[in-house]
Amino acid sequence: MQKVTISNKLFIGLCFFVLFFTEQLQAQIVIATPNLGFSQACASASFNTYNTSFVFSPEAGLGPTNQFEVWLSDANGDFSNEIRIFTSAAGAVTTSPATLSFPFPTDTAGEGYRIKIKSTAPVASSAGSVPFAAYYKIQDSPFSINNLVSTGAYCTGGDYLLTIDNPGTGENDSPLNYPSLTFNWFIETGPTTSSPVGGSGPTLSVNQPGTYFVETDYGTCTSNSFSNRVTISEATSGTATATISSSLGNPFCPDQGLTTLTTIGGDSYQWFLDGIAIPGATDQMYQTDQSGVFSVRVDLGSCQASGSIDLDSEGFSSSIDVLEENTIDIESGETLVATVTTTAANPVFQWYLNDVIISGATANSYEVTEIGNYKVEITQTTGCTVTTEFLFAVNVPFNPFPEVENIPNLISPNGDGINDTWVIPQDYVDGTGSEITIMSNQGETVFQTKEYQNDWPQDDLNLTSVNQIYYYIIATPDKEPKKGSITIVK
């Protein structure tokens, strides 16, 4: 039997130590602080994908089932109650650096969030990222306050209560449908400026004249979740103006149903038609399908407000699906179909080209095959007979590379659409390999490109009464440069 010497024992022990140390190295990785692919996260139902990148080492330290996770702090950057918001597939990420895409939860709202990256095999964690603002805009459309009535009034010594409508009128998407939201109220201080007035709830009691509005609190994120403006006044003379709004507009067509008349808020109300009190019409809102002069008297407590509206029960809504200015390529046989959508009862349509009736064009759509100025008239023939019209123009597409024989030496970039840019023969424009260089009369290069689009000058040249001269060099692929001058006139 072979004896195990001391040297053999030392060698075997060293092998076990090396193997153990190697396994320990392979069982650990280091994950660096993640880098954000965004400065702030303003998520919504239409966009909620954000990226982060990070490095880790060593790559060989990852287990085959490893998953990388993205963890989110609270709004103050505290990870005590962190939540996992993304997990990669097992073994999906194996190389460093790595990038992960993740969404934010729908209740995200704050200015100081951070994220960290964790691994599962082996278990490791990065430090927290830099802080960032993050909001999920669960409601991101305009909404109404004060029932869309643009004014309100309070008696001297009193106040006026502004309220976010719930649900409001028409298609109003009230933010009160989302209980987690808070708000910021403002008063206008100028045509484009405003100042916060405090309050984060759905109502605001005011006792100062001014124009007020409210926005959903999405911090530093921009948003479309804001209200209409309401101008509040003080009834210093004992009587204030009570504005009246019509939910269907004015004029309105009774075929659309009843329109709702709404006035400012008060303690009690009385509505009148043509000066005669309407029995039972004692609420803030009154519905009707009649024409006439409607007025209201509002009791504000120690004073009153009154107002009127001359309501006209005519009209309808329509739309057309083409732009005011359109282009079609007539030579290639291209056409344009214009279609009118309307709420008119039994509508009649008539189409015109250059103010001349188009024979037989009496449908709600028309296929345009010629350039010119078009008009379509829509007439409602049942109920209230009303006519409305849409105008649109059709032109040939603009050609940035027209046929010209010579290199021009005079242009007038004055915005009149004639000779505004330096248009050169097609032998030297984009795609020919020619390089265009334009220099000032001081020798300074002001423009240089190998992809000229007949679009110089692109910027204002600060034209004066003195004509300016520039010099050009066209370096062609055949090495025969073209040189000359360009005079700029007003």
N, C-alpha and C positions, 0 to 999 in steps of 0.2 A: 504494500500500500504506500502511495507517494505521500511524502510529508509536505504539509503546508508551512512554508517558511515565513518568517516575520516579514520579509520583503514582499512575499506574495500577498499576505494579509493587507499590507499597506496599499498595494496596487489595487486590490479588490475594493477596499474602502474608498480610495480615490475615485474609482469608476462610479460607485454608488453616489458619491457626493456630486460629481459632475452631472450625472443623470438627474438627481434630485433638483439641483440648481437650474438645469435646463427646463425641467417641467415647471418649476416655479415661475421662470421667466415667461413661458408660454401661457401661463394661467393668469397673466396680468397684462392690461393695456392701459395707456394713458390717453384720455380724451381732452383735447384742448377746448378752450372757451369758444362757443359757437359764434360765427359771424352772421349777422342778419342780412338778408337780401332785400330789406325794406327799411325805411326810416320810421314809418308808423303804419299800423294795420287798420284800415277803414273797410271792414268786411261787410258783405251784404249777401242776400240770396243770389244775386247775379255774379258775385265775385267773392270767393273765399279760399284762395290758394296762395300760400306764402312759402318762401324758401329760406333755408338756413344751410350754411356750409360749415364743415369742421374737419379737423385732422385728428388722426389717432395713430398710436404706435405701440408695439410693432404690429404690422398687418398679420404676421404669422401667429400672433397671440389670440386671434379670434377663433372661437369654436365653430363647428359647422352649422350649429343651430342658432347662432347669435342673432339677436334682433336689436336694432337701434330704436330708441324711443325719444320722443320730444315731450318734455314736461314743462308745464306753465305755472308760474307763480301766481299770487293774488295781485290785485291792482297796485299794491304798494311794493312789489318786488320780493315779497316774503314767500319762501318755499315751504313753510310749515304745513300748509294745507295744499300742497302742489297737486295738480291734476295732470294725468297723461292725456295728450291730445293727438298723438300719432305713434304707431308702431310699424316698423318695416317688416316685410316678410322674412321668415327664417332664412339666413344665409344669403339674403339679397344684396347686402352691402359688404364688400370684402376688400376694397381698396381705399386708400387715403390719398388726397382729401375726398370727402363725400358730401353730397348734397341731398337734403330731405325736403319734401314738399308736404305741407300740413295745413289744416283749416283751424279757425278759431271757433270756440263754442259760441252759441247764440246769446249767451248772457254776458259776454265780454264787454267791459266798460271801465276804462281807467287810463291814467297817464303814466303809470310806473311799472308795467309788466316786465318780466324777464323770462327767458327760457333756458333750459339746460338739456344736454344730451346724455342719455344713459345707454349702457349695453347690458345684455342679459347673460352672455357666455363669452368671456367671463363678466362678472358684475363690476361695472365701473361707472363713474359719473364725471361730467365736466363741471366747471364752475358756471355760475349764472352769467347770461349775456348782459350786455349793456341794457339799461332800461329803455322802454319804448311805449308810446301810446297805442292803445288798441281798443276798438269799438266794433261791435256787430250792429249794423244799422237795420234793426228788425222792422222799422217803419221809416221809409225814406221818400215820402211824397208830401206835397203841400196839403195842409188841412185847414179847417176853418175855426174861428172863434166868433163869438157874438152873433152866431147864425148868419155870418157874412154881411151883417149890417155894418156899414163903414163908419158910423158915428155913435156916440153915447153921450150922456149928460148927467151931471149930478147937481143937486142944490147946494148953495153955499153952506159950508159946514158939514156936508155929507160926503159920500163916496160913491163909486161905481164899481160893480163887480164884473170883471172880464172873465169869461169861462171858455175853455176848450170845448167845442161841440162834440157830443157823443150821442147818436152817431153823426149828427149833422145832416145837411141836405145833399141830394144828388149822390155823386160818387165819392163823397168825402171819406177818406180813410183816416178815421180818428185815431190818434196815437193812444187814446184812452183804452183802445182795444188791447193794448200791450202793457200790463200792469207794472212791469219792471222799469219802464221809462221814467225819467225825470226831465225837467224843463228849465229853460232860462228865459225870463221875461225882460223886455227891453223897451226903452222910450227913444224915439228918434231925436237926435240933437242937430241934424242937418240933412241935406238932400241925400247924402250917402253915408252918414255916420249915426251911431246909436250908442246908448249907454245902458248897462244892466241896472235893473231896479229891484233886484232881489226876488226871492220866491222861486221855488223849484216844483211847485205843485200845479194842478190843472186849472187853478183860478188865481186871480190877482185883484185885490181891492185897491183902487187908485183914488186919490183925492187931489191930484194935480192935473191941470189941462195938458194935453199932449197927444201924440200919436204913438200907440203901443202895438207891440206884436210879441210873439213867443216862438222859440225854437226848441226842438228836442235836443237835450243835452248829449251831444256826441263829442264833447271836448274839443280837441284841435282838429278833428276830422271835419271836412266840409260835408254838407248834407242838404238835401232838398226837403227836409222835414221842418217846415216853417209855416207860420200862419199868415192870414191876411192882416192888413193894417186897420186899426180902429182909432179914430180921432175922438178924444174925450174932451168935453168943454164944461165949464162951470156956468150954471144958469144964474148969472148975477142979477138979471133984471126980473127974475121970477118966472120967465118963460124961455125954454130952450127949443132947439130944433130937433125933431124926431125924424130921422131918415127912414125911408121905407124901401125895402128891396123886394124884388119879384123873383121867385126861384126859377121861373121859365124865361126870365128876361122881359124886356119891354121894347117893342111890341112882342106879344106871344100869340101862338095859335091854339085855340081851345081844343083842337083835335089831339093835342099832346096831353090833355087832361087838365086838372085844376092847377093853377099857379098859386104858390104860397106867398102871401105878403107878410113880411116880418119887420118889426120896428125895434127900437132900443128897449133895453130892460127897464122896468119900473115896478111900482106897487100895484097899479091897476091900469086898465085900458078901455077905450071905447072907439070902435071903428065906425066910419061914416061913408056913405056912397052918395056923391053929388050933394053933400051937405046934410043928408038925412041919416040919423043914427040907425045902424043895422042892429036889429034885435038879437041879443045873445052874443054879439061879436065883442067879447070882453077879454080876449086872451092876447098874448104877445104876437100870435100868428093868426092870419085869416086866409082861408082858401076861397078862390073864386075862378069862374071862367067868363066873367063879364068884362066889358069895357066901361070906362067911366073914371071920374076923379074920386079916388079913395083917399081918405084922410083918417088920421088917428089922433087921439088925445091921450097922453100918458101922464099918469100921476106919479111924480118922483118923490113924494113925501111932502116937503114944505114948499114945493114948486111944481110946475107942470111943463111938459114938452108937447109940441104938436108938429105935424108934418103932413104932406100929401104927395100923391103920385098920380099922374094922368095915364091910366093903364089902357093899352091898346091891344085888343085880342086879335091880332093878326100876326102873320109871319110863320116861318118854318126854318129848319136848319138843313144845310146842304154842304157837300164837300166834293172836291174833284181830285183825282189821283195823279195829276201832272203838275210840274213846276210852272212858275210864271215865265221862265225862260227855258227852252228845250232845244236840243240839237238832234238832227237825224241825217244820215248819209243818204241823200236822195239817189245818187248815182249807183249805189250798191243795192238799191231796192229796199232800204230800211224804212219802216213805218213806225208810227207811234199811236197807240190806242189810248184815248182819254175817256175816263168813265166817271159819271156823276152819281153820287149817292145822296139821297134826300129823304126827308120825313114828310114832304109835301103830300097832301091827299090828291090822288088822281093827277099826277104831274104831267105837264106837256113840255117837251124839249124842242128847242130849235137851235141849230148850229150855224155859225157865220164864219166866213173867211174874208178878211179885209173889209168887214162891215157889209158884206153881201151874203144874203141867205144862201145856204148850201141846199140845193134841191134834194128832198127826200131824207135829209139828215134830221130825223125826229125821234131817235132812240136816246137812251141815257148814255150811250157810248158812241164814239166816232173814231174811225181809223184815219189818221192824218197821213197823207202821202205827198203833200206840198208844203213848201215853206211859206210863212206868212203870219199874220196876226189873227188869232181865232177867238171866238166868243161863243158861249152857250148860255141860253136863257132857260130858266126853269120856272114854270108858272103853275101854281096850285089852282085847281079848278073846282074843288069841293070845299065847302066851309068858307074860309076866307080866301079870296082870290088875290094872290100876291105873286110878284115876279122878282126873281133875283138872277144875277148873272155872274159868270166867271170869265176872265180874260187870260189868255196865255199866248206866247209867241213861240214859233218854231223856226229855227235857223239851221244852216249847214254847219258842221263842225269847224272850229277854227284850225287852220293848217299852219303850224309853226315853221314849216319848211316850204314856202311858196317858190315857184320857179322864178328866178332872177338870173339875168345874164352876166351882169357886171357887179363888182364890189363897190358899194356906194361910199361916197365920201361926205355925205351930209345927212344928218338925222335931226328930228325935233321931238324929243321925249317930253311932250307936254300933256300926255294923257288923253289926247283926242282920238286915239285909235288909228291914226295915220302916221306912218313913218316914225313910230315911237321907239323902235329898236333897230339895231344894226343887222339887217337881213342880208346874208351873203349867199352866193351860189351853193347848191347842194354838194358840189365837189369838195367843200371844206368844212361841212358841218359834222355833227356827231356821227360816228361810224366810219368816217373816211380816214382816220388816223392823223388828221391835220391838227397841229397845235396852234391855238390862237393866243397871241399876246398883245395887250393893249397898254400903252404907256401914256402918261401925261406929258405935257410940253416941257416938263422939268426932268423927263427921263425916268420917272417913277413908274414901276409896273403896277397897274391898277386892276388888271384882270388877266387871267391865264388859265386855259383849259384845253384838254384834248377831246372834250365832249360838248362842243358848242351847240346851243339850242336856239340860236337866233334871238337871244334874250338879253343882250347887253344894250344899255345899262340896266342893271337890276335894282339899283339904289338911286336915291335922289342925288343929282349932281350939283345941287345948289346953284341953279342957273341964274346968271345975272344979265344985265343988258348987253354985256360984252360976250360975243361968241367964243366958246371954248374949243380948243383944238387938241385932239389926241392922235397918237400914231399907232399903227398896227403892224404886226409881222405875222404872216401866216406861214408856218413851217409845214410844208407838204411832204408826204412820204417819198416823193421823187426828188427831194432835196432842192427844189426850186422855190425858194421863199417868195411870197408876195408881200410887198411893203407899200404903205401909203398913209394918208392922214384922214381923220374923221372930224368934221366940223359940227359942233353941237350948237343948234340955234333954238331959241324959245318958240 
